[in-house]
Amino acid sequence: MQEYTAASIGEVDERENLTDMIFANAERFAGTIAFRRRVGHSWVDVTAAQFAAEVTGVAKGLIAAGIETGDRIGLLAKTRYEWTLIDFAIWTAGAVTVPIYDTSSADQIEWILADSGARAVFVETDAHHSVVDGVLGRVEGVDRVWQIEGEPGAVAELTSAGAEVGGDTVRERRRGIGADDLATLVYTSGTTGRPKGCELTHRNLLAEVRANANSFPRLMQSGNSQLIFLPLAHVLARAIALTGIYTRLTMGHTPDVSNLLDDLRGFRPTFIVAVPRVFEKVYNSARQQAHDGGKGSIFDAAEAVAVEYSKAKESGGPSLTLRVKHAVFDRLVYAKLRAALGGRCTGTVSGGAPLGERLAHFFRGIGLPVYEGYGLTETSAAAAVNTEQHSKVGTVGRPIAGTSVRIAEDGEVLVKSDVVFRGYWRNEEASATALTDRWFHTGDLGSIDSEGFLRITGRKKELIVTAGGKNVSPAVLEDGLRAHPLISQCMVVGDKQPFIAALITIDEEFLTGWKSRHGKDPNAKVGDLIEDPELNKELQEAVDQANTAVSHAESIKKFRVLPNDFTIDSGELTPSLKLRRGVVSDIRAEDIKAIYS
């Protein structure tokens, strides 16, 4: 049995809670710029003292509205300054935040509000308010809805309503919350069945925050800046945002990833956190732009040098010749890619799904190391991560401080740590299954090398068993396929079938340039090109490349191009962009049948 334990950096005191960080910052570093808030097209500074005062104002309003210690409050909004402000205000009032993705359906919103027993809910827009109004008749207990946008807006409304609540009342509420009290109910993305509410305590999140700060002392040092653009309903974005506040970074929020590059250039962060799809998009966009502009050969050569340069760092260092090539391409290509992220970014963290090795080497080779980590909602985000001091491409790093990782006899990854949740809300059966002697059964498969680096090889429930009895983990094949610019999403199939196959969707953003280069009708849709020989030849090359990572028996023998993409709206993707394999299999049943007919 493989096991690795990382040294502890100290226990969280039982009297601590998450609000301590903002009030300590306000007291000791009052004038520090804690946030830069987006107002129109400008970024407006918010000091640590100002933020704490705004949090207190909203907390007073919640108390005046009758919110009691331990009450659950829904928070349905995109990533924005008010999300973090309201989150801390809920905690300051002694209550519990229940995040809800802004893309959630009415059915999902109804389930989360009802299951959590929420007393109130914050919404962002008129549209959100309308959806919530539509489900409240079927949900008992929710008697207040506050809307962030509009006049006067939730923040101003609550601040005004709580004007008569004394400061001592707020302090008493805040100090009445300890480390082992519930901080938030974060509902899993629900790749199978109903989402389950993960009970995360103040201790869980504080342990995560301190481990993150310990892992990235350079990136997380006071005075640096971070732009959050992932949904804060996702535990990864929230944990990293909390870490930035704890270490006194200047924090920014942006909800609209369609304008992400403009926001990055305007905010100029030193550090970002993203999911692999963002890094794939940055790489694919740069590659596509170079090829469309007739500079494809230069980009491809620069990419090869970046990957070689990164790999050389793990095996004695780059040669003089390689360093010279790297310096040339740094001026021609790499500097422009770094400028696309604002020009000041010195490192990034990736989580939520696996990042391909080639992409990891590419970004490290251009001077933007991507520190890949691993964790789940149940582990308060990262349980393991590559760090500035200890990093190995192809792994998800070592366990974070104070965390033990064990590989069970069947290959499952088990985690024991203060970051591990205390159980599933009102679901004793699921909690008992997931937790054994404080060890959390992740459901993922992996291995630990002699240096303690964890490698994730698949997911137990996602293992495909072919008709020939071969066990195949689809993740490594899917990661390889998504690295190709033309491929948006894919799903490997083959359970109880004679061979492995794949469903592939096309990224329409990159299809435009491909059609131009290959003389296709610019108005042609994906459905018009499904049988196109040139498109299928290029996709076959992507399949062949992905197959190099597995044995012949595990390789993809056939693929089928789908006329439309997997989406959140169709139910085929979760709000955090994970595949709902059962839903895809049902919706695309005829396509799967056609592969094997």
Buried (B, 14 or more C-beta within 10 A) or exposed (E): EBEBBBEEEEEBEEEBBBBBBBBBBBEEBEEBBBBBBBEEEEBEEBBBBBBBEBBBBBBBBBBBBEBEBEBBBBBBBBBBBBBBBBBBBBBBBBBBBBBBBBBBBEEBBBBBBBBBBBBBBBBBBEEBBEBBEEBBEEBEBBEBBBBBBEEEBBBEBBBEBBEEBEEEBBEEBBEEBBBBBBBBBBBBBBBEEEBBBBBBBBBBBBBBBBBBBBBBEEBBBEEBBBBBBBBBBBBBBBBBBBBBBBBBBBBBBBBEBEEBBEBBEBBBBBBBBBBBBBBBBBBBBBBBBBBBEEBBEBBEBBBBBBBBBBBBBEEEEBEEEBEEBBEBBBEBBBEBBBBBBBEBBBBBBBBBBBBBBBBBBBBBBBBBBBBBBBBBBBBBBBBBBBBBEEBBBBBBBBBBBBBBBBBBEEBBBBBBBBBBBBBBBBBEEBBEEBBEEEBBBBBBBBBBEEEBBBBBBBBBEBBBEBEEEBEBBBBBBBBBBBBBBBBBBBBBBBBEBEBBBBBBBBBEBBBEBBBEEEEBEEEEEBEEBBEBEEBBEBBEEBBEBBBEBBEEEBBBBBBBBBEEBBEBEEBBBBBBBBBBBBBBBEBBEEBBEEBEE
